């Protein structure tokens, strides 16, 4: 292998096995010339998997709850907050793709609240405010 020709990139991949959908993050080391690809799971893949697991559990177990206080103090939600700043990009991706009540977690982790008081309670406007903050913060 010509080590000078090695390029490292990261990406997300997905597939299925026995009807089970699988997603993972990989780091690719690609040798130029004949395609030699080495897949090494990244440390982030464990974080992403844990986040997805907690987010799914939170959504499933709070689906029928009407109390926002109960929703944002659910153990899975609190565990996501405990992940700290590494969870911010994951939360923002969730907000982009499936807006939900991630605002308390975002605020707790980032120590910011970009939502103007007049927009509080409006899911669409709150989502827009957070996504604008993320863009300005280069998240």
C-alpha positions as CSV (number, residue, x, y, z in Angstrom):
1,X,0.0,0.0,0.0
2,X,1.3,3.4,-0.9
3,X,0.7,5.4,2.4
4,X,1.2,8.7,0.6
5,X,-1.9,7.9,-1.4
6,X,-4.2,7.1,1.5
7,X,-7.2,9.4,2.1
8,X,-9.4,9.3,5.2
9,X,-13.0,10.3,5.0
10,X,-16.0,9.7,7.3
11,X,-19.6,8.9,6.3
12,X,-22.8,7.3,7.4
13,X,-23.9,4.1,5.9
14,X,-27.0,1.9,6.3
15,X,-28.2,-1.5,5.3
16,X,-30.4,-4.2,6.5
17,X,-30.0,-7.7,7.8
18,X,-32.8,-10.2,8.3
19,X,-35.3,-7.3,7.8
20,X,-33.6,-5.2,10.5
21,X,-32.5,-1.8,9.3
22,X,-28.9,-0.9,10.4
23,X,-27.2,2.5,10.4
24,X,-23.6,3.1,11.2
25,X,-20.8,5.6,10.8
26,X,-17.6,4.6,9.3
27,X,-14.1,5.9,8.6
28,X,-12.8,5.0,5.2
29,X,-9.2,4.6,4.4
30,X,-9.1,4.4,0.6
31,X,-5.9,3.6,-1.3
32,X,-5.9,5.2,-4.7
33,X,-5.7,2.8,-7.6
34,X,-7.4,-0.5,-7.1
35,X,-10.1,0.1,-4.6
36,X,-8.9,-1.0,-1.2
37,X,-11.3,0.1,1.5
38,X,-10.9,-0.5,5.2
39,X,-13.8,0.1,7.4
40,X,-13.2,1.1,11.0
41,X,-16.1,2.1,13.2
42,X,-15.6,5.5,14.6
43,X,-16.1,6.5,18.3
44,X,-19.0,8.6,17.1
45,X,-20.9,5.6,15.9
46,X,-21.4,4.5,19.5
47,X,-22.6,8.0,20.5
48,X,-24.9,8.1,17.5
49,X,-26.4,4.7,18.2
50,X,-26.9,5.6,21.9
51,X,-28.5,8.9,20.9
52,X,-30.9,7.1,18.4
53,X,-31.8,4.5,21.0
54,X,-32.6,7.2,23.7
55,X,-34.5,9.4,21.2
56,X,-36.6,6.5,20.1
57,X,-37.3,5.5,23.6
58,X,-38.2,9.0,24.6
59,X,-40.6,9.4,21.6
60,X,-42.2,6.0,22.1
61,X,-42.7,6.5,25.9
62,X,-43.9,10.1,25.8
63,X,-46.2,9.8,22.8
64,X,-49.3,9.9,24.9
65,X,-48.1,12.4,27.5
66,X,-49.7,15.9,27.6
67,X,-47.5,17.4,30.3
68,X,-44.4,19.1,28.7
69,X,-42.8,18.9,32.2
70,X,-43.2,15.1,32.1
71,X,-42.0,14.9,28.5
72,X,-38.7,16.9,29.1
73,X,-38.0,15.1,32.4
74,X,-38.3,11.6,31.0
75,X,-35.2,9.6,31.8
76,X,-34.2,9.1,28.2
77,X,-34.4,12.9,27.5
78,X,-32.3,13.6,30.6
79,X,-29.7,11.0,29.4
80,X,-29.5,12.8,26.1
81,X,-28.8,16.1,27.9
82,X,-26.1,14.3,29.9
83,X,-24.3,13.5,26.7
84,X,-23.3,17.1,26.6
85,X,-22.1,19.1,23.6
86,X,-21.5,16.0,21.5
87,X,-25.2,15.6,21.4
88,X,-25.8,19.1,19.9
89,X,-25.3,18.1,16.2
90,X,-27.5,15.0,16.7
91,X,-30.3,17.1,18.4
92,X,-30.1,19.7,15.6
93,X,-30.3,17.0,13.0
94,X,-33.4,15.6,14.7
95,X,-34.9,19.1,14.8
96,X,-34.2,19.5,11.1
97,X,-35.7,16.2,10.1
98,X,-38.5,15.6,12.7
99,X,-39.2,18.8,14.7
100,X,-40.1,17.9,18.3
101,X,-39.6,19.3,21.8
102,X,-35.8,19.2,21.8
103,X,-35.6,22.9,22.9
104,X,-35.0,22.3,26.6
105,X,-32.2,19.8,25.8
106,X,-30.7,22.2,23.3
107,X,-30.9,25.1,25.8
108,X,-29.5,23.0,28.7
109,X,-26.5,21.8,26.7
110,X,-25.7,25.1,24.8
111,X,-26.6,27.6,27.5
112,X,-28.5,29.5,24.9
113,X,-32.1,30.2,24.1
114,X,-32.5,31.9,20.7
115,X,-36.3,31.8,20.8
116,X,-37.9,35.2,21.3
117,X,-40.6,35.3,24.0
118,X,-43.3,35.9,21.4
119,X,-42.4,32.7,19.6
120,X,-42.4,30.5,22.7
121,X,-44.9,27.7,22.3
122,X,-44.9,27.7,18.5
123,X,-43.1,24.6,17.4
124,X,-42.4,25.8,13.9
125,X,-41.1,29.2,15.0
126,X,-39.0,27.7,17.8
127,X,-37.5,25.2,15.3
128,X,-36.6,28.0,12.9
129,X,-35.0,30.0,15.7
130,X,-32.8,27.1,16.8
131,X,-31.8,26.2,13.3
132,X,-30.9,29.8,12.6
133,X,-28.8,29.8,15.8
134,X,-27.1,26.5,14.6
135,X,-26.3,28.1,11.3
136,X,-24.9,31.2,12.9
137,X,-22.9,29.1,15.3
138,X,-21.7,26.8,12.5
139,X,-23.1,23.7,14.1
